[in-house]
Amino acid sequence: MNAPTEAAAPKPLSHPEVLRIISGVIVAMTLAALGQTIVVTALPTIGRSLGNPDYLPWVVTAYLLSSTSVTPLYGKVSDIAGRRKTLLFAIAVFVAGSVACAVAPNMLLLVVARALQGLGGGGLISLAQTIIADIVSPKERSRYQVYISGVYMLASISGPLLGGSMAQHLHWSLIFWINVPLGLLAFLMTDNLLKKLPRHERPHKLDFLGAGLMAVASVALMLGLSWGGIHYPWTSPEVLGLFAASVLLWAGFVWRLQTAPEPFIPSEILKNPVVAMGTITAMLIMGTYIGLTAYLPIYMELNFGLSASQSGFSLIPFMSGTVVGAIIAGRFMARAAHYKRPAYVGLVFSVAGLGLIALLPHNPGLVVVEFLIGGLSIGLGTVFPITTVSIQNAVQQHQMGTATGVMGFFRSLGGALIVALFGAVLFSQLPNLAALEEQTGFKLQDIVASGDIHTAFRPLYGLAAIVLAVALAAFHQMPEKKLRGSVKVVEVVGE
């Protein structure tokens, strides 16, 4: 591959071509998003069919570990080999993993197949964001980030419903077979269209040692977070050993960054204040969002006596609020110089909303809770497009994939960390309720009426408010660089 040259007069993509490319990558993103949510409600049926229910948590964990660990690798490879080849490879691996899941004869092979599926899914979302950044200027890009939020909302709401319905009324393997036509559609939609992408590749060398250290360090950390307090006590040798191994491996990764001729993550990206503060903000916001998504259904069921399906519907304001927030921020970014203002307002409202729920001593009522979680979700939604576009706007075009992949990696890692932290706080309170029921003879509905369920959740909401306050401080430190109004096109000749 020869050195890149500035295109003399590259033909810009028309608006219909941009929309067709974005439609293709949105289908690819849907694959990854559904891969995370569609499995959960089908797990009991899978356990009854394949046996070995002790392995059921690994059906989720294996995907999470593999997809998170390879996310930055896909970004780096796309900067070297091009977006099209990298995305098509990710789609192929994801579909192959889905087929392996569907035909798995036992639980162990299903877990292995889920890990393979995650190796493909880990690149789909970050590559989709990078491709959008290749064809749309930063000033207009936030409008298209709304589609990404929409995919998350669709997967969060429809994934569990589809998974449960297929497993109950048809067969659990269909939750994996459905990825085959979707994957083929994504492949066909993106193959020819992505040939029209502007080219930003550079003749890099991939630092395999650095990539390996980062991947294994993140796997050790997430295993410790997944096992701690559930499979093993937090102070057990297994959990502490995983944390110690993760610290040593991260230290090795830092050493490699300082000594490698071409490190896995270039130093100019790590030292960029927009990338650093934007990534920290995105990590904390996404972690809080995922954590609340995980534990709000429990709160709705225990505190208000809702059924599982009713609690799912009660989360629609929370799930859809992020899309509303992203639309508001996207429209504002396209028109205003000080584009961070919607996120300032949104984060302040989110912190206030969570703080209010935490401070209320008694059950506030379903309508009040729905209003507050809908409002704080809108606030969170304003941050997602602003951080993503700001980070992409702050780096060179040929480093776009690496920067986006790093952001996606730490967002996923932050999600695992904060979910574990929220769980530790919550489950330290819930046993007190079980003890209360045992000692007094009260039934669950009596405990609900007394407001003790809400009391048990108050520390979780207070902690979430603190995390968002830290995110607001990091966001304030992120410089507000002027958004580029055009896409700088670079062609690579002699490939």
Secondary structure, 3 states (H helix, E strand, C coil): CCCCEECCCCCCCCHHHHHHHHHHHHHHHHHHHHHHHCCHHHHHHHHHHHCCHHHHHHHHHHHHHHHHHHHHHHHHHHHHHCHHHHHHHHHHHHHHHHHHHHCCCCHHHHHHHHHHHHHHHHHHHHHHHHHHHHHCCHHHHHHHHHHHHHHHHHHHHHHHHHHHHHHHHCCCCHHHHCHHHHHHHHHHHHHCHHHHCCCCCCCCCCCHHHHHHHHHHHHHHHHHHHHECCCECCCCHHHHHHHHHHHHHHHHHHHHHHHCCCCCCCHHHHCCHHHHHHHHHHHHHHHHHHHHHHHHHHHHHHHHCCCHHHHHHHCHHHHHHHHHHHHHHHHHHHHCCCCCHHHHHHHHHHHHHHHHHHHCCCCCCHHHHHHHHHHHHHHHHHHHHHHHHHHHHCCCHHHHHHHHHHHHHHHHHHHHHHHHHHHHHHHHHHHHHHHHHHHHCCCHHHHHHHCHHHHHHHHHHHHHHHHHHHHHHHHHHCCCCCCCCCCCCEECCCC
